[in-house]
């Protein structure tokens, strides 16, 4: 089953290979539209996953700050989410 991430009326990620961790779908990076991602300096730390980096989204001139995150170097317990991106802040994730 395909899972999609939708924001500002557009599909920004689509994959049938997401990994669910803590109720978040992590999409393979190559299933996310690169044209909507904007690098962010924001970071957070999870005790068991490691340090998360963020992207802001830009779709049709609208921005959603720090709305996507990923773990560039996840800890061993979270190795399955390496090279994957998850979404929040109003991004709808649903079956496509």
C-alpha positions, 0 to 999 in steps of 0.5 A, a space after each residue: 500500500 502506498 503512503 503519501 505525505 501531502 502539504 498545501 494540496 500537493 503530494 510531496 512524498 509517495 512510497 510503499 516502503 515506509 518504516 513506522 517508528 513512534 507512529 511516524 511514517 519515515 519515507 525513503 529520501 528518494 521518494 520525497 520531492 527534492 524540489 520542495 525541501 529546504 535545508 534548516 539549521 534546526 536540530 533536536 536530540 532523541 535519547 535512542 534515535 540520535 540527533 535529528 536534522 530538519 528540512 523546511 518545505 516550500 510548495 507554491 511559494 508557501 513555507 512550512 518551517 522545520 516540517 520534515 526531519 531525518 536522522 543523518 547518523 541514527 543510533 544503532 537502535 534506529 538504524 532502520 530510519 537512516 536515509 528516511 524522512 518523516 513529517 509533521 506540522 500540518 503535513 497529512 500522511 495517509 494511504 494513497 
